């Protein structure tokens, strides 16, 4: 039988933590948490739908004004015009002949040989 010191060493080696303060929730408590989460999601969804309807009903001028005056916390994309980015083309590696190009090469050579035989 192992002593408690050896058990602690094994726990550290395997990365398993022995948590003796585990909280056990009853079924009713779990359902209460689920209901709270569901209510929070429903509220978020209602706010999102309301916001979408407001945005859809705005004309171009109102949308532009909204984008310029929205709070910093909502700004994820810059709407200001920036200098165009120069795109640099990479030098392409020369393609190595694949199996089909090799087959076509021999097929063409074979066709040339048969046509020269027919002419001779």
Residue pairs with C-beta under 8 A, 6 or more apart in sequence:
2 10
11 17
11 18
25 33
55 63
55 66
58 66
67 79
68 79
97 105
